[in-house]
Amino acid sequence: MIRNSSAFLASVAMLASVSETAAGSRALECYEPVHRPALYDTVYEDVMVSPGGQLVDYDPPIYGTSQSIEQIAPPRVTYGVVPAVTRTVYHTVKVDDGGYAWEWRVIHGRKVLCKVWRKARYARVAETVVVEPERVRRVVLPAEYEGVAREVLVRPEQRRITEIPPSYGTVARRVVVREGSTSWRRVHIPRHCPD
């Protein structure tokens, strides 16, 4: 509203001075422009420099090896056959009683039948005898054990979360407190405005 009226006054003053100069008459009113500069101020504001967040540190799990003795077979009982124990025994046995017998012989070129005496004949004979008979034996087998290696967890994974707060900084900013403007001021001259 002020700017519109100032513009109106300026146009009126210009028309008046143009018509006055053109007519060769004396000026009744005179105006001069007055410039008012803009007024600035410095405003300090807190602004976010960094939004913050979370920092996560991760340590993987650590595994090791555990050695242990484990039973792989329980104690058990089995039965086995123990063969008989034998040995060889030698005997002398009579295989022929001997005595008188008839046999053909050649004497002086003639074949003759003669009565002869034969001694008894003996032979050595082997015989297998059982010293201990066959038997069933009960056998107790002890439990069987074996070393076993297993992977075990020594330390689980670890996560450390660090909260990082947002950071702020102060920023100076120039702001316009009042806009600059131009207005017209009436000049009071006692007699007249110079041509």
ChimeraX commands (.cxc) that place a marker at each C-alpha (Angstrom):
marker #1 position 0.00,0.00,0.00 radius 0.5
marker #1 position 2.83,2.42,0.88 radius 0.5
marker #1 position 4.72,1.51,-2.27 radius 0.5
marker #1 position 1.62,2.09,-4.43 radius 0.5
marker #1 position 1.01,5.54,-2.94 radius 0.5
marker #1 position 4.69,6.45,-3.29 radius 0.5
marker #1 position 4.60,5.47,-6.94 radius 0.5
marker #1 position 1.45,7.49,-7.40 radius 0.5
marker #1 position 3.01,10.58,-5.81 radius 0.5
marker #1 position 6.12,10.19,-7.92 radius 0.5
marker #1 position 4.11,10.01,-11.12 radius 0.5
marker #1 position 2.05,13.01,-10.06 radius 0.5
marker #1 position 5.19,15.00,-9.24 radius 0.5
marker #1 position 6.76,14.11,-12.58 radius 0.5
marker #1 position 3.66,15.06,-14.49 radius 0.5
marker #1 position 3.45,18.31,-12.63 radius 0.5
marker #1 position 7.09,19.22,-13.27 radius 0.5
marker #1 position 6.82,18.17,-16.93 radius 0.5
marker #1 position 3.66,20.17,-17.46 radius 0.5
marker #1 position 5.09,23.05,-15.47 radius 0.5
marker #1 position 8.32,23.10,-17.44 radius 0.5
marker #1 position 6.46,22.68,-20.65 radius 0.5
marker #1 position 4.11,25.49,-19.76 radius 0.5
marker #1 position 6.90,27.73,-18.54 radius 0.5
marker #1 position 5.14,28.37,-15.27 radius 0.5
marker #1 position 6.43,28.24,-11.73 radius 0.5
marker #1 position 6.39,24.99,-9.66 radius 0.5
marker #1 position 3.98,24.91,-6.81 radius 0.5
marker #1 position 5.41,21.77,-5.05 radius 0.5
marker #1 position 8.77,19.96,-5.24 radius 0.5
marker #1 position 9.68,16.40,-4.17 radius 0.5
marker #1 position 12.92,14.50,-3.91 radius 0.5
marker #1 position 13.40,10.72,-3.77 radius 0.5
marker #1 position 14.48,9.30,-0.41 radius 0.5
marker #1 position 16.14,5.86,-0.45 radius 0.5
marker #1 position 15.93,3.78,2.70 radius 0.5
marker #1 position 18.35,0.81,2.56 radius 0.5
marker #1 position 17.36,-2.68,3.64 radius 0.5
marker #1 position 18.12,-3.53,7.25 radius 0.5
marker #1 position 19.90,-6.82,7.89 radius 0.5
marker #1 position 20.67,-8.79,11.01 radius 0.5
marker #1 position 22.67,-11.92,11.79 radius 0.5
marker #1 position 20.68,-14.86,13.10 radius 0.5
marker #1 position 22.43,-17.83,14.72 radius 0.5
marker #1 position 20.75,-21.18,14.28 radius 0.5
marker #1 position 21.57,-24.65,15.55 radius 0.5
marker #1 position 21.57,-27.03,12.59 radius 0.5
marker #1 position 22.17,-30.79,12.45 radius 0.5
marker #1 position 25.65,-31.54,11.10 radius 0.5
marker #1 position 25.41,-35.33,11.37 radius 0.5
marker #1 position 22.20,-37.34,11.90 radius 0.5
marker #1 position 23.90,-39.88,14.19 radius 0.5
marker #1 position 23.19,-43.60,14.08 radius 0.5
marker #1 position 24.66,-46.88,15.28 radius 0.5
marker #1 position 28.16,-48.34,15.02 radius 0.5
marker #1 position 28.15,-52.15,15.11 radius 0.5
marker #1 position 31.31,-54.10,15.95 radius 0.5
marker #1 position 31.05,-57.82,15.11 radius 0.5
marker #1 position 33.35,-60.56,16.39 radius 0.5
marker #1 position 32.76,-63.98,14.77 radius 0.5
marker #1 position 32.36,-67.11,16.95 radius 0.5
marker #1 position 35.47,-69.06,17.95 radius 0.5
marker #1 position 35.49,-72.85,17.72 radius 0.5
marker #1 position 37.90,-75.41,19.17 radius 0.5
marker #1 position 38.37,-79.17,19.27 radius 0.5
marker #1 position 37.40,-81.31,22.24 radius 0.5
marker #1 position 38.91,-84.77,22.70 radius 0.5
marker #1 position 36.93,-87.41,24.58 radius 0.5
marker #1 position 36.96,-91.17,25.06 radius 0.5
marker #1 position 33.69,-92.81,24.03 radius 0.5
marker #1 position 32.42,-96.36,24.15 radius 0.5
marker #1 position 31.99,-97.75,20.67 radius 0.5
marker #1 position 30.97,-101.32,21.71 radius 0.5
marker #1 position 29.43,-102.54,24.98 radius 0.5
marker #1 position 30.75,-105.60,26.86 radius 0.5
marker #1 position 29.40,-108.82,25.39 radius 0.5
marker #1 position 29.54,-112.59,25.78 radius 0.5
marker #1 position 30.31,-115.03,22.98 radius 0.5
marker #1 position 30.66,-118.79,22.86 radius 0.5
marker #1 position 33.32,-120.67,20.97 radius 0.5
marker #1 position 34.07,-124.31,20.37 radius 0.5
marker #1 position 37.38,-125.52,21.76 radius 0.5
marker #1 position 38.55,-128.50,19.68 radius 0.5
marker #1 position 39.52,-131.74,21.34 radius 0.5
marker #1 position 43.13,-132.27,22.37 radius 0.5
marker #1 position 44.58,-135.47,20.87 radius 0.5
marker #1 position 47.92,-137.22,20.66 radius 0.5
marker #1 position 49.38,-140.03,18.65 radius 0.5
marker #1 position 50.28,-143.23,20.51 radius 0.5
marker #1 position 52.32,-145.98,18.88 radius 0.5
marker #1 position 51.67,-149.72,19.63 radius 0.5
marker #1 position 53.46,-152.85,18.53 radius 0.5
marker #1 position 50.90,-155.38,17.39 radius 0.5
marker #1 position 51.23,-158.94,16.07 radius 0.5
marker #1 position 50.20,-159.10,12.47 radius 0.5
marker #1 position 51.04,-162.81,11.94 radius 0.5
marker #1 position 51.23,-165.59,14.54 radius 0.5
marker #1 position 53.88,-167.55,12.62 radius 0.5
marker #1 position 54.09,-171.36,12.89 radius 0.5
marker #1 position 54.44,-174.12,10.31 radius 0.5
marker #1 position 53.58,-173.52,6.72 radius 0.5
marker #1 position 54.14,-175.12,3.33 radius 0.5
marker #1 position 55.97,-173.37,0.58 radius 0.5
marker #1 position 57.53,-174.26,-2.79 radius 0.5
marker #1 position 61.30,-174.22,-3.11 radius 0.5
marker #1 position 63.81,-175.20,-5.75 radius 0.5
marker #1 position 66.41,-177.61,-4.42 radius 0.5
marker #1 position 69.11,-179.10,-6.77 radius 0.5
marker #1 position 67.18,-177.93,-9.70 radius 0.5
marker #1 position 63.99,-179.49,-8.62 radius 0.5
marker #1 position 60.86,-177.85,-7.45 radius 0.5
marker #1 position 59.81,-179.32,-4.13 radius 0.5
marker #1 position 57.18,-178.55,-1.48 radius 0.5
marker #1 position 58.72,-178.03,1.93 radius 0.5
marker #1 position 57.31,-177.61,5.41 radius 0.5
marker #1 position 58.90,-174.55,7.06 radius 0.5
marker #1 position 58.67,-172.71,10.39 radius 0.5
marker #1 position 57.77,-169.06,10.35 radius 0.5
marker #1 position 58.26,-166.68,13.27 radius 0.5
marker #1 position 55.50,-164.45,14.40 radius 0.5
marker #1 position 55.49,-160.96,12.71 radius 0.5
marker #1 position 54.91,-157.64,14.48 radius 0.5
marker #1 position 54.25,-154.13,13.23 radius 0.5
marker #1 position 54.26,-150.61,14.82 radius 0.5
marker #1 position 50.81,-149.04,14.58 radius 0.5
marker #1 position 49.96,-145.37,15.28 radius 0.5
marker #1 position 46.76,-144.58,17.19 radius 0.5
marker #1 position 45.18,-141.15,17.86 radius 0.5
marker #1 position 43.85,-140.86,21.38 radius 0.5
marker #1 position 41.73,-137.99,22.85 radius 0.5
marker #1 position 43.46,-136.31,25.74 radius 0.5
marker #1 position 40.74,-133.65,26.27 radius 0.5
marker #1 position 37.34,-133.83,24.55 radius 0.5
marker #1 position 35.83,-130.99,22.51 radius 0.5
marker #1 position 34.02,-128.40,24.60 radius 0.5
marker #1 position 32.14,-125.06,24.36 radius 0.5
marker #1 position 33.89,-122.12,25.98 radius 0.5
marker #1 position 32.21,-118.92,27.21 radius 0.5
marker #1 position 34.22,-115.81,26.22 radius 0.5
marker #1 position 33.53,-112.38,27.80 radius 0.5
marker #1 position 34.63,-109.52,25.55 radius 0.5
marker #1 position 35.21,-106.19,27.34 radius 0.5
marker #1 position 33.72,-102.90,26.18 radius 0.5
marker #1 position 35.62,-101.13,23.39 radius 0.5
marker #1 position 36.56,-97.46,23.58 radius 0.5
marker #1 position 37.88,-94.96,21.08 radius 0.5
marker #1 position 39.12,-91.36,21.18 radius 0.5
marker #1 position 36.71,-88.95,19.45 radius 0.5
marker #1 position 37.42,-85.35,18.44 radius 0.5
marker #1 position 34.49,-82.95,18.26 radius 0.5
marker #1 position 34.20,-79.29,17.29 radius 0.5
marker #1 position 32.94,-77.20,20.20 radius 0.5
marker #1 position 31.99,-73.54,20.54 radius 0.5
marker #1 position 34.57,-71.73,22.66 radius 0.5
marker #1 position 33.08,-68.24,22.41 radius 0.5
marker #1 position 29.83,-67.24,20.68 radius 0.5
marker #1 position 29.65,-64.37,18.25 radius 0.5
marker #1 position 29.63,-60.94,19.83 radius 0.5
marker #1 position 28.00,-57.76,18.64 radius 0.5
marker #1 position 28.68,-54.41,20.25 radius 0.5
marker #1 position 26.33,-51.60,19.28 radius 0.5
marker #1 position 27.47,-48.05,19.98 radius 0.5
marker #1 position 24.84,-45.35,19.69 radius 0.5
marker #1 position 26.21,-42.24,18.00 radius 0.5
marker #1 position 24.08,-39.19,18.85 radius 0.5
marker #1 position 23.39,-36.56,16.22 radius 0.5
marker #1 position 25.78,-33.62,16.22 radius 0.5
marker #1 position 24.76,-30.02,15.85 radius 0.5
marker #1 position 26.58,-26.86,14.91 radius 0.5
marker #1 position 25.76,-23.16,15.04 radius 0.5
marker #1 position 25.40,-21.44,11.68 radius 0.5
marker #1 position 25.24,-17.68,11.21 radius 0.5
marker #1 position 22.72,-16.50,8.63 radius 0.5
marker #1 position 21.99,-13.03,7.37 radius 0.5
marker #1 position 18.30,-12.18,7.35 radius 0.5
marker #1 position 16.40,-9.14,6.14 radius 0.5
marker #1 position 14.77,-7.35,9.02 radius 0.5
marker #1 position 13.32,-4.58,6.83 radius 0.5
marker #1 position 13.16,-4.39,3.06 radius 0.5
marker #1 position 14.82,-1.44,1.35 radius 0.5
marker #1 position 12.43,1.14,-0.14 radius 0.5
marker #1 position 12.27,4.39,-2.05 radius 0.5
marker #1 position 9.86,7.14,-1.08 radius 0.5
marker #1 position 9.30,10.78,-2.02 radius 0.5
marker #1 position 9.84,13.62,0.37 radius 0.5
marker #1 position 8.40,17.01,-0.16 radius 0.5
marker #1 position 10.96,19.77,-0.35 radius 0.5
marker #1 position 9.83,23.02,1.25 radius 0.5
marker #1 position 11.20,25.95,-0.62 radius 0.5
marker #1 position 9.96,29.36,0.57 radius 0.5
marker #1 position 9.61,31.00,-2.81 radius 0.5
marker #1 position 9.70,28.47,-5.53 radius 0.5
marker #1 position 11.39,25.36,-6.82 radius 0.5
marker #1 position 14.29,26.09,-9.10 radius 0.5
marker #1 position 13.62,25.49,-12.72 radius 0.5
marker link #1:1,2 radius 0.2
marker link #1:2,3 radius 0.2
marker link #1:3,4 radius 0.2
marker link #1:4,5 radius 0.2
marker link #1:5,6 radius 0.2
marker link #1:6,7 radius 0.2
marker link #1:7,8 radius 0.2
marker link #1:8,9 radius 0.2
marker link #1:9,10 radius 0.2
marker link #1:10,11 radius 0.2
marker link #1:11,12 radius 0.2
marker link #1:12,13 radius 0.2
marker link #1:13,14 radius 0.2
marker link #1:14,15 radius 0.2
marker link #1:15,16 radius 0.2
marker link #1:16,17 radius 0.2
marker link #1:17,18 radius 0.2
marker link #1:18,19 radius 0.2
marker link #1:19,20 radius 0.2
marker link #1:20,21 radius 0.2
marker link #1:21,22 radius 0.2
marker link #1:22,23 radius 0.2
marker link #1:23,24 radius 0.2
marker link #1:24,25 radius 0.2
marker link #1:25,26 radius 0.2
marker link #1:26,27 radius 0.2
marker link #1:27,28 radius 0.2
marker link #1:28,29 radius 0.2
marker link #1:29,30 radius 0.2
marker link #1:30,31 radius 0.2
marker link #1:31,32 radius 0.2
marker link #1:32,33 radius 0.2
marker link #1:33,34 radius 0.2
marker link #1:34,35 radius 0.2
marker link #1:35,36 radius 0.2
marker link #1:36,37 radius 0.2
marker link #1:37,38 radius 0.2
marker link #1:38,39 radius 0.2
marker link #1:39,40 radius 0.2
marker link #1:40,41 radius 0.2
marker link #1:41,42 radius 0.2
marker link #1:42,43 radius 0.2
marker link #1:43,44 radius 0.2
marker link #1:44,45 radius 0.2
marker link #1:45,46 radius 0.2
marker link #1:46,47 radius 0.2
marker link #1:47,48 radius 0.2
marker link #1:48,49 radius 0.2
marker link #1:49,50 radius 0.2
marker link #1:50,51 radius 0.2
marker link #1:51,52 radius 0.2
marker link #1:52,53 radius 0.2
marker link #1:53,54 radius 0.2
marker link #1:54,55 radius 0.2
marker link #1:55,56 radius 0.2
marker link #1:56,57 radius 0.2
marker link #1:57,58 radius 0.2
marker link #1:58,59 radius 0.2
marker link #1:59,60 radius 0.2
marker link #1:60,61 radius 0.2
marker link #1:61,62 radius 0.2
marker link #1:62,63 radius 0.2
marker link #1:63,64 radius 0.2
marker link #1:64,65 radius 0.2
marker link #1:65,66 radius 0.2
marker link #1:66,67 radius 0.2
marker link #1:67,68 radius 0.2
marker link #1:68,69 radius 0.2
marker link #1:69,70 radius 0.2
marker link #1:70,71 radius 0.2
marker link #1:71,72 radius 0.2
marker link #1:72,73 radius 0.2
marker link #1:73,74 radius 0.2
marker link #1:74,75 radius 0.2
marker link #1:75,76 radius 0.2
marker link #1:76,77 radius 0.2
marker link #1:77,78 radius 0.2
marker link #1:78,79 radius 0.2
marker link #1:79,80 radius 0.2
marker link #1:80,81 radius 0.2
marker link #1:81,82 radius 0.2
marker link #1:82,83 radius 0.2
marker link #1:83,84 radius 0.2
marker link #1:84,85 radius 0.2
marker link #1:85,86 radius 0.2
marker link #1:86,87 radius 0.2
marker link #1:87,88 radius 0.2
marker link #1:88,89 radius 0.2
marker link #1:89,90 radius 0.2
marker link #1:90,91 radius 0.2
marker link #1:91,92 radius 0.2
marker link #1:92,93 radius 0.2
marker link #1:93,94 radius 0.2
marker link #1:94,95 radius 0.2
marker link #1:95,96 radius 0.2
marker link #1:96,97 radius 0.2
marker link #1:97,98 radius 0.2
marker link #1:98,99 radius 0.2
marker link #1:99,100 radius 0.2
marker link #1:100,101 radius 0.2
marker link #1:101,102 radius 0.2
marker link #1:102,103 radius 0.2
marker link #1:103,104 radius 0.2
marker link #1:104,105 radius 0.2
marker link #1:105,106 radius 0.2
marker link #1:106,107 radius 0.2
marker link #1:107,108 radius 0.2
marker link #1:108,109 radius 0.2
marker link #1:109,110 radius 0.2
marker link #1:110,111 radius 0.2
marker link #1:111,112 radius 0.2
marker link #1:112,113 radius 0.2
marker link #1:113,114 radius 0.2
marker link #1:114,115 radius 0.2
marker link #1:115,116 radius 0.2
marker link #1:116,117 radius 0.2
marker link #1:117,118 radius 0.2
marker link #1:118,119 radius 0.2
marker link #1:119,120 radius 0.2
marker link #1:120,121 radius 0.2
marker link #1:121,122 radius 0.2
marker link #1:122,123 radius 0.2
marker link #1:123,124 radius 0.2
marker link #1:124,125 radius 0.2
marker link #1:125,126 radius 0.2
marker link #1:126,127 radius 0.2
marker link #1:127,128 radius 0.2
marker link #1:128,129 radius 0.2
marker link #1:129,130 radius 0.2
marker link #1:130,131 radius 0.2
marker link #1:131,132 radius 0.2
marker link #1:132,133 radius 0.2
marker link #1:133,134 radius 0.2
marker link #1:134,135 radius 0.2
marker link #1:135,136 radius 0.2
marker link #1:136,137 radius 0.2
marker link #1:137,138 radius 0.2
marker link #1:138,139 radius 0.2
marker link #1:139,140 radius 0.2
marker link #1:140,141 radius 0.2
marker link #1:141,142 radius 0.2
marker link #1:142,143 radius 0.2
marker link #1:143,144 radius 0.2
marker link #1:144,145 radius 0.2
marker link #1:145,146 radius 0.2
marker link #1:146,147 radius 0.2
marker link #1:147,148 radius 0.2
marker link #1:148,149 radius 0.2
marker link #1:149,150 radius 0.2
marker link #1:150,151 radius 0.2
marker link #1:151,152 radius 0.2
marker link #1:152,153 radius 0.2
marker link #1:153,154 radius 0.2
marker link #1:154,155 radius 0.2
marker link #1:155,156 radius 0.2
marker link #1:156,157 radius 0.2
marker link #1:157,158 radius 0.2
marker link #1:158,159 radius 0.2
marker link #1:159,160 radius 0.2
marker link #1:160,161 radius 0.2
marker link #1:161,162 radius 0.2
marker link #1:162,163 radius 0.2
marker link #1:163,164 radius 0.2
marker link #1:164,165 radius 0.2
marker link #1:165,166 radius 0.2
marker link #1:166,167 radius 0.2
marker link #1:167,168 radius 0.2
marker link #1:168,169 radius 0.2
marker link #1:169,170 radius 0.2
marker link #1:170,171 radius 0.2
marker link #1:171,172 radius 0.2
marker link #1:172,173 radius 0.2
marker link #1:173,174 radius 0.2
marker link #1:174,175 radius 0.2
marker link #1:175,176 radius 0.2
marker link #1:176,177 radius 0.2
marker link #1:177,178 radius 0.2
marker link #1:178,179 radius 0.2
marker link #1:179,180 radius 0.2
marker link #1:180,181 radius 0.2
marker link #1:181,182 radius 0.2
marker link #1:182,183 radius 0.2
marker link #1:183,184 radius 0.2
marker link #1:184,185 radius 0.2
marker link #1:185,186 radius 0.2
marker link #1:186,187 radius 0.2
marker link #1:187,188 radius 0.2
marker link #1:188,189 radius 0.2
marker link #1:189,190 radius 0.2
marker link #1:190,191 radius 0.2
marker link #1:191,192 radius 0.2
marker link #1:192,193 radius 0.2
marker link #1:193,194 radius 0.2
marker link #1:194,195 radius 0.2
view
